[in-house]
Structures are given as structure tokens and as C-alpha cells.
Amino acid sequence: MDEKLTLKDSVVGNYYTITKINGKGPLKRRIMYMGLTKGSKIFIRKVAPLGDPVQINVRNYELSIRRDDAELIEIEQVLGRENDN
């Protein structure tokens, strides 16, 4: 069975593309209002020592996202270093 990779499982210094936003209603809308939408390219800047929050670059700004929210965002790794967030 193919496991889904989520933002929670991402590695610092890698680029990813968002493939799906899980969650329902207000929670999903809040994530999308932050600019995290399907097809968005993100760069993982750093992760706090205990894993919460995750700091990313998306759409030319920095964003910190809680681990619980990061688990709802499915991603796939982008090969190479694309800097066109």
C-alpha cells in the first residue's frame, strides 16, 4: 500500500508540491486562506526542536504551521531546487 506523504513528514531543506488538503469546513478553509492550496510549491525552512511548528516558505512569504494542521496537507517532493514559490 502506498503511504501518503504529509507536510508533517517533510524534510528540512527540501521542496514539495501540495497535492491535497484534507480536513473539512472551517479548518480546511483556514489552511487554504493561508495560501496552502493544491499545486502550491513549498520549501521547508526549519522544524522546531519538538517538531511543532514547521516553518515553510510558500508564495514568497514565511509561514509557521502547527503539526496537527501539517498532518492534513498531502505533498510530493519536487526534484531539484526550484525557487519559484
Contact map, one row per residue, 1 for C-alpha under 8 A:
1110000000000000000000000000000000000000000000000000000000000000000000000000000000000
1111000000000000000000000000000000000000000000000000000000000000000000000000000000000
1111100000000000000000000000000000000000000000000000000000000000000000000000000000000
0111110000000000000000000000000000000000000000000000000000000000000000000110000000000
0011111011000000000000000000000000000000000000000000000000000000000000000111000000000
0001111111000000000000000000000000000000000000000000000000000000000001111110000000000
0000111111000000000000000000000000000000000000000000000000000000000001111110000000000
0000011111000000000000000000000000000000000000000000010000000000001101100000000000000
0000111111100000000000000000000000000000000000000000000000000000000000100000000000000
0000111111110100000000000000000000000000000100000000000000000000000000000000000000000
0000000011111100000000000000000000000000000100000000000000000000000000000000000000000
0000000001111100000000000000000000000000000111100000000000000000000000000000000000000
0000000000111110000000000000000000000000001111000000000000000000000000000000000000000
0000000001111111000000000000000000000000001100000000000000000000000000000000110010000
0000000000001111100000000000000000000000111100000000000000000000000000000000111111000
0000000000000111110000000000000000000000111000000000000000000000000000000011110000000
0000000000000011111000000000000000000111110000000000000000000000000000000011110000000
0000000000000001111110000000000000011111110000000000000000000000000000001111000000000
0000000000000000111110000000000000000110000000000000000000000000000000001111000000000
0000000000000000011111000000000000001100000000000000000000000000000000001110000000000
0000000000000000011111100001000000001100000000000000000000000000000000011100000000000
0000000000000000000111110001000000000000000000000000000000000000000000011100000000000
0000000000000000000011111011000000000000000000000000000000000000000000010000000000000
0000000000000000000001111111100000000000000000000000000000000000000000000000000000000
0000000000000000000000111111100000000000000000000000000000000000000000000000000000000
0000000000000000000000011111110000000000000000000000000000000000000000000000000000000
0000000000000000000000111111111000000000000000000000000000000000000000000000000000000
0000000000000000000011111111111100000000000000000000000000000000000000000000000000000
0000000000000000000000011111111110000000000000000000000000000000000000000000000000000
0000000000000000000000000111111111000000000000000000000000000000000000000000000000000
0000000000000000000000000011111111111000000000000000000000000000000010000000000000000
0000000000000000000000000001111111111000000000000000000000000000000000000000000000000
0000000000000000000000000000111111110000000000000000000000000000000000000000000000000
0000000000000000000000000000011111110000000000000000000000000000000000000000000000000
0000000000000000000000000000001111111001000000000000000001100000000000000000000000000
0000000000000000010000000000001111111101000000000000000001000000000000000000000000000
0000000000000000010110000000001100111111000000000000000000000000000000000000000000000
0000000000000000111110000000000000011111000000000000000000000000000000000000000000000
0000000000000000111000000000000000001111100000000000000000000000000000000000000000000
0000000000000000110000000000000000111111110000000000000001100000000000000000000000001
0000000000000011110000000000000000000011111000000000000001100000000000000000000000011
0000000000000011110000000000000000000001111100000000000111100000000000000000000000001
0000000000001111000000000000000000000000111110000000000111000000000000000000000000001
0000000001111110000000000000000000000000011111000000011110000000000000000000000000000
0000000000011000000000000000000000000000001111100000011110000000000000000000000000000
0000000000011000000000000000000000000000000111110000011100000000000000000000000000000
0000000000010000000000000000000000000000000011111111111000000000000000000000000000000
0000000000000000000000000000000000000000000001111111110000000000000000000000000000000
0000000000000000000000000000000000000000000000111111000000000000000000000000000000000
0000000000000000000000000000000000000000000000111111000000000000000000000000000000000
0000000000000000000000000000000000000000000000111111110000000000001000000000000000000
0000000000000000000000000000000000000000000000111111110000000000111000000000000000000
0000000000000000000000000000000000000000000000110011111000000001111000000000000000000
0000000100000000000000000000000000000000000111110011111100000001111001000000000000000
0000000000000000000000000000000000000000000111100000111110000111100000000000000000000
0000000000000000000000000000000000000000011111000000011111000111100000000000000000000
0000000000000000000000000000000000000000011110000000001111111110000000000000000000001
0000000000000000000000000000000000110001111000000000000111111110000000000000000000001
0000000000000000000000000000000000100001110000000000000011111000000000000000000000001
0000000000000000000000000000000000000000000000000000000011111100000000000000000000001
0000000000000000000000000000000000000000000000000000000011111110000000000000000000000
0000000000000000000000000000000000000000000000000000001111011111000000000000000000000
0000000000000000000000000000000000000000000000000000001111001111100000000000000000000
0000000000000000000000000000000000000000000000000000111100000111110000000000000000000
0000000000000000000000000000000000000000000000000001111100000011111011000000000000000
0000000000000000000000000000000000000000000000000001110000000001111111000000000000000
0000000100000000000000000000000000000000000000000011110000000000111111100000000000000
0000000100000000000000000000000000000000000000000000000000000000011111110000000000000
0000000000000000000000000000001000000000000000000000000000000000111111111000000000000
0000011100000000000000000000000000000000000000000000010000000000111111111000000000000
0000011110000000000000000000000000000000000000000000000000000000001111111100000000000
0000011000000000000011100000000000000000000000000000000000000000000111111100000000000
0000011000000000011111000000000000000000000000000000000000000000000011111110000000000
0001111000000000011111000000000000000000000000000000000000000000000000111111000000000
0001111000000001111100000000000000000000000000000000000000000000000000001111100000000
0000100000000001111000000000000000000000000000000000000000000000000000000111110000000
0000000000000111100000000000000000000000000000000000000000000000000000000011111000000
0000000000000111100000000000000000000000000000000000000000000000000000000001111111000
0000000000000010000000000000000000000000000000000000000000000000000000000000111110000
0000000000000010000000000000000000000000000000000000000000000000000000000000011111000
0000000000000110000000000000000000000000000000000000000000000000000000000000011111100
0000000000000010000000000000000000000000000000000000000000000000000000000000010111111
0000000000000000000000000000000000000000000000000000000000000000000000000000000011111
0000000000000000000000000000000000000000100000000000000000000000000000000000000001111
0000000000000000000000000000000000000001111000000000000011110000000000000000000001111
